[in-house]
Amino acid sequence: MLLSPKTNGRLERMRFNPRSRLTSRSRGDHLTGRGGNSTEFSDYRDYSPGDDMRFIDWNIFSRLQKPYLKLFHLEEEMNVLVIIDGSASMKFGGKFEFAQKLASAFTTIGLYSNEKVSIYGINDENAGIPSHLGPASGRFNAQKFNRFINDVDNSGNITLESGVEKVLKKHSGRGMAIIISDFLTSGDIEKSFNLLFSKGLAPYALQVLSPEELNPELSGDARFVDCETKVTLDITAAGQLTEIYLEYLSNLQQNISDWARNRNGLYAECSSEQDIDSFLFDTLVRRGWIK
C-alpha cells in the first residue's frame, strides 16, 4: 500500500481547488459559466430563434412583451490528468517512491470526488503512447489505479517535453494536468506547459527533489555522470559550483512557478524525505491545490 489507511481516509474527503473552470461538456460536479439545465438559476438573455421555449420566462414576457430566456448553471466534469516522470533521474534519493505516493494521493482525491481521472507514466522515448490508465471515475477504481502506480517503470531517458507530447496524442478533455517530476530535464519545460494549456489543461507542477539536490555538499574535485545520457563532467573547486547550482535551481523554480501560474496552474516543491501527510494536508492546502 502506497499510503496509510488513515491518510487515504483523509484524502477521500478532500477536493481539488482549481484556479479556473476548465471543464468538459460531460455531466459532472463543477459549475461552469455557460447556460445549462441544472436547477440553479444563473442569468437571463434575449431569446433567439431555435432556443428551447421551455426556458422562456413568461412572467417577464407578460410585463415587457419581449421573450427572455432563463439560464442555469451547467454542471460539468473536470478531467484530472496525472503525469508521473519515470525518467532515470527520478531514481535518485527516493524521489520516485515519493512521486508514487503523491500520484496515489491525487488519483484518490479525483476518484472519490467523481472527477474523470487519467494517469500516465512517461519513461520510454520509443513508445508511441506512454503506459496509462483511465479515464475513469468513482471510488471503486482506486485499487486499480494504485496497482498501476506501483508498476510504473522509472528507468527511461525521455524528456518531459517529449513525454507530454506523447500523452496528448492519447488524452482528450479539459481540466487540470498534475506533473510530478524533478524537472531536471534537457527538454523545454515551458513548451510542455504550452502544449497542455492549448489542450485545455491547466498545468500543476509538483517538483520532487532529494535532500542532496536541495542542499548539496561538495568539496574538492568531482566527476558528475548524467544518469540518463551518461555524459560526464569533471570539475574542480566544487564549492564554487555549489553556489552556481543553487542560483540555477532558484531561477528554475521561479520560472516553473511563473509558467504554471500564467496558464491557470500552480507550482509546489518538496523534498523526497518530507512527511507526506504534512505536505498534502498542510502545504498543498495552504497553497490552494486542494481543500
C-alpha positions as CSV (number, residue, x, y, z in Angstrom):
1,M,0.0,0.0,0.0
2,L,1.4,3.4,-1.0
3,L,-0.4,5.4,1.7
4,S,-1.7,4.5,5.1
5,P,-5.4,3.9,5.6
6,K,-5.5,7.0,7.8
7,T,-4.0,9.1,5.0
8,N,-6.4,7.6,2.5
9,G,-9.3,8.3,4.7
10,R,-8.5,12.0,4.9
11,L,-7.9,12.1,1.1
12,E,-11.3,10.7,0.4
13,R,-12.8,13.8,1.9
14,M,-10.6,16.3,0.0
15,R,-11.4,18.0,-3.2
16,F,-9.3,19.8,-5.9
17,N,-9.3,23.6,-5.8
18,P,-8.7,24.6,-9.5
19,R,-7.9,28.2,-10.2
20,S,-10.1,28.2,-13.4
21,R,-13.2,26.5,-14.8
22,L,-11.5,24.2,-17.4
23,T,-14.2,21.5,-17.7
24,S,-15.5,19.1,-20.3
25,R,-19.1,19.1,-21.6
26,S,-20.0,15.7,-19.9
27,R,-22.1,16.0,-16.8
28,G,-20.1,16.3,-13.5
29,D,-19.8,18.2,-10.3
30,H,-18.4,21.6,-11.4
31,L,-20.4,24.7,-12.2
32,T,-19.5,26.5,-15.4
33,G,-20.3,29.9,-16.7
34,R,-22.4,28.5,-19.7
35,G,-26.1,28.1,-19.6
36,G,-27.3,24.6,-18.9
37,N,-30.2,22.6,-17.5
38,S,-29.5,22.2,-13.8
39,T,-31.8,23.7,-11.2
40,E,-29.6,26.6,-10.1
41,F,-30.5,29.8,-11.8
42,S,-27.7,31.8,-13.4
43,D,-28.9,34.8,-15.6
44,Y,-31.2,35.9,-18.4
45,R,-30.5,36.6,-22.1
46,D,-32.6,37.6,-25.1
47,Y,-34.5,34.8,-26.8
48,S,-33.1,33.7,-30.2
49,P,-34.9,31.6,-32.8
50,G,-34.2,27.9,-32.2
51,D,-33.9,28.3,-28.4
52,D,-35.9,25.9,-26.2
53,M,-39.1,27.7,-25.4
54,R,-39.5,25.8,-22.1
55,F,-36.9,28.2,-20.6
56,I,-38.7,31.4,-21.6
57,D,-39.7,33.4,-18.5
58,W,-43.4,34.0,-19.3
59,N,-43.8,36.3,-16.3
60,I,-41.3,38.8,-17.8
61,F,-42.8,38.3,-21.2
62,S,-46.3,39.3,-19.9
63,R,-44.8,42.5,-18.4
64,L,-42.4,43.5,-21.2
65,Q,-43.9,41.8,-24.2
66,K,-40.4,40.5,-25.0
67,P,-39.1,37.0,-24.6
68,Y,-36.2,36.4,-22.3
69,L,-34.5,33.0,-21.8
70,K,-33.6,31.8,-18.3
71,L,-30.1,30.5,-18.0
72,F,-29.0,27.9,-15.4
73,H,-25.5,26.8,-14.3
74,L,-24.4,23.7,-16.1
75,E,-22.6,21.1,-14.0
76,E,-19.7,19.6,-15.9
77,E,-16.9,17.2,-15.1
78,M,-13.3,18.1,-14.8
79,N,-10.6,15.9,-16.2
80,V,-7.7,15.3,-13.8
81,L,-4.6,14.2,-15.7
82,V,-1.7,12.9,-13.6
83,I,1.7,12.6,-15.3
84,I,4.4,10.8,-13.3
85,D,8.0,11.3,-14.5
86,G,9.6,7.9,-14.9
87,S,13.0,9.1,-16.3
88,A,16.1,7.6,-14.7
89,S,16.9,10.8,-12.7
90,M,13.9,10.1,-10.6
91,K,15.6,7.0,-9.2
92,F,17.9,9.2,-7.1
93,G,17.3,9.9,-3.4
94,G,13.9,8.3,-3.1
95,K,12.3,10.8,-5.5
96,F,10.3,8.2,-7.5
97,E,8.9,6.5,-4.4
98,F,7.7,9.9,-3.1
99,A,6.3,10.7,-6.5
100,Q,4.3,7.4,-6.4
101,K,2.8,8.4,-3.1
102,L,1.8,11.8,-4.5
103,A,0.3,10.2,-7.6
104,S,-1.7,7.9,-5.4
105,A,-3.0,10.8,-3.3
106,F,-4.1,12.8,-6.4
107,T,-5.8,9.9,-8.1
108,T,-7.6,9.1,-4.8
109,I,-8.9,12.7,-4.4
110,G,-10.0,12.7,-8.1
111,L,-11.8,9.4,-8.0
112,Y,-13.6,9.9,-4.7
113,S,-14.8,13.4,-5.8
114,N,-16.1,11.8,-9.1
115,E,-13.7,13.6,-11.4
116,K,-12.6,12.0,-14.6
117,V,-9.1,10.7,-13.7
118,S,-6.3,9.5,-16.0
119,I,-2.7,8.7,-15.2
120,Y,0.4,8.3,-17.5
121,G,3.9,7.1,-16.6
122,I,6.4,8.7,-19.1
123,N,9.7,6.8,-19.4
124,D,10.2,5.2,-22.8
125,E,11.2,7.5,-25.6
126,N,10.4,4.9,-28.2
127,A,6.9,4.2,-27.0
128,G,4.2,5.7,-29.2
129,I,1.8,6.2,-26.3
130,P,3.1,6.0,-22.7
131,S,1.7,3.5,-20.3
132,H,-1.5,4.8,-18.9
133,L,-4.8,4.1,-17.1
134,G,-8.2,5.8,-17.4
135,P,-10.1,7.9,-17.9
136,A,-12.2,6.7,-15.0
137,S,-14.2,8.0,-12.1
138,G,-15.6,6.6,-8.9
139,R,-14.0,5.2,-5.7
140,F,-14.3,1.6,-7.0
141,N,-11.3,2.3,-9.3
142,A,-8.9,3.3,-6.6
143,Q,-7.2,-0.1,-6.2
144,K,-6.7,-0.4,-9.9
145,F,-5.0,3.0,-10.0
146,N,-2.8,2.1,-7.1
147,R,-1.7,-1.1,-8.8
148,F,-0.8,0.8,-11.9
149,I,1.2,3.4,-9.9
150,N,3.1,0.6,-8.2
151,D,4.1,-0.9,-11.6
152,V,5.3,2.3,-13.3
153,D,8.8,1.9,-14.5
154,N,11.4,4.6,-13.8
155,S,14.4,3.7,-15.9
156,G,13.7,5.8,-19.0
157,N,15.6,8.6,-20.8
158,I,12.6,10.5,-22.1
159,T,12.5,14.3,-21.7
160,L,9.4,15.9,-20.1
161,E,8.6,17.8,-23.3
162,S,8.6,14.6,-25.4
163,G,6.6,12.7,-22.8
164,V,3.9,15.4,-22.7
165,E,3.7,15.4,-26.5
166,K,3.1,11.6,-26.4
167,V,0.5,11.9,-23.6
168,L,-1.5,14.4,-25.6
169,K,-1.7,12.1,-28.6
170,K,-4.0,10.0,-26.4
171,H,-5.6,12.2,-23.9
172,S,-8.7,14.4,-24.5
173,G,-10.7,16.5,-22.2
174,R,-10.3,19.8,-20.3
175,G,-9.3,20.3,-16.7
176,M,-6.0,20.1,-14.8
177,A,-2.7,18.3,-15.5
178,I,-0.6,17.4,-12.5
179,I,3.0,16.8,-13.5
180,I,5.1,15.1,-10.8
181,S,8.7,15.4,-11.7
182,D,12.1,16.6,-10.6
183,F,12.0,18.9,-13.7
184,L,15.8,18.3,-14.2
185,T,15.4,17.8,-17.9
186,S,17.0,18.9,-21.1
187,G,13.6,19.3,-22.6
188,D,11.7,22.6,-22.9
189,I,9.5,22.8,-19.8
190,E,7.7,25.9,-20.9
191,K,6.8,24.3,-24.2
192,S,5.4,21.3,-22.2
193,F,3.1,23.7,-20.3
194,N,2.1,25.5,-23.5
195,L,1.1,22.1,-25.1
196,L,-1.0,21.2,-22.1
197,F,-2.7,24.6,-21.9
198,S,-3.5,24.6,-25.6
199,K,-5.5,21.4,-25.0
200,G,-7.5,23.0,-22.2
201,L,-5.4,21.6,-19.3
202,A,-4.0,23.9,-16.6
203,P,-0.5,22.7,-15.6
204,Y,0.0,22.0,-11.9
205,A,3.7,21.4,-11.5
206,L,5.0,19.4,-8.5
207,Q,8.8,19.3,-8.2
208,V,10.2,16.4,-6.1
209,L,13.9,16.8,-5.2
210,S,16.2,14.8,-2.9
211,P,17.8,16.5,0.1
212,E,21.1,16.3,-1.7
213,E,19.7,18.2,-4.6
214,L,18.2,20.8,-2.4
215,N,21.3,21.3,-0.3
216,P,24.4,19.7,-2.0
217,E,27.6,19.4,-0.1
218,L,30.6,19.3,-2.4
219,S,34.3,19.8,-1.9
220,G,37.5,19.3,-3.9
221,D,37.5,17.6,-7.3
222,A,34.5,15.6,-8.6
223,R,33.1,13.8,-11.6
224,F,29.4,14.1,-12.4
225,V,27.7,11.4,-14.6
226,D,24.3,12.1,-16.2
227,C,22.2,9.0,-15.3
228,E,20.2,9.4,-18.5
229,T,22.7,10.5,-21.1
230,K,25.8,9.0,-19.4
231,V,27.7,12.3,-20.2
232,T,30.4,13.0,-17.7
233,L,31.7,16.3,-16.4
234,D,35.0,16.7,-14.4
235,I,35.2,19.7,-12.2
236,T,37.5,21.4,-9.6
237,A,36.6,23.9,-6.9
238,A,33.3,22.2,-6.2
239,G,32.4,24.7,-3.5
240,Q,32.1,27.5,-6.1
241,L,30.0,25.2,-8.3
242,T,27.5,24.7,-5.4
243,E,26.8,28.4,-5.4
244,I,26.2,28.4,-9.1
245,Y,23.9,25.3,-8.8
246,L,21.8,26.8,-6.1
247,E,21.3,30.0,-8.1
248,Y,20.3,28.0,-11.1
249,L,17.9,25.9,-9.0
250,S,16.3,29.0,-7.6
251,N,15.8,30.5,-11.1
252,L,14.4,27.2,-12.4
253,Q,11.9,27.0,-9.6
254,Q,10.8,30.6,-10.1
255,N,10.4,30.0,-13.9
256,I,8.3,26.9,-13.4
257,S,6.1,28.7,-10.9
258,D,5.6,31.6,-13.4
259,W,5.0,29.3,-16.3
260,A,2.4,27.4,-14.4
261,R,0.6,30.4,-12.9
262,N,0.4,32.2,-16.3
263,R,-1.5,29.2,-17.6
264,N,-4.0,29.0,-14.7
265,G,-2.0,26.4,-12.8
266,L,0.2,26.2,-9.7
267,Y,3.7,25.1,-8.6
268,A,4.9,23.4,-5.4
269,E,8.2,21.9,-4.4
270,C,9.0,19.2,-1.9
271,S,11.8,17.0,-0.5
272,S,11.6,13.3,-1.1
273,E,12.2,12.9,2.7
274,Q,9.3,15.2,3.6
275,D,6.4,13.8,5.7
276,I,3.7,13.0,3.1
277,D,0.8,13.9,5.4
278,S,2.3,17.3,6.3
279,F,2.9,18.1,2.6
280,L,-0.6,17.0,1.5
281,F,-2.7,18.4,4.3
282,D,-0.7,21.5,5.3
283,T,1.5,22.7,2.3
284,L,-0.9,21.9,-0.5
285,V,-4.0,23.1,1.3
286,R,-2.3,26.4,2.2
287,R,-1.1,26.8,-1.4
288,G,-4.6,26.3,-2.8
289,W,-4.1,23.0,-4.5
290,I,-6.7,21.1,-2.5
291,K,-9.4,21.8,0.0
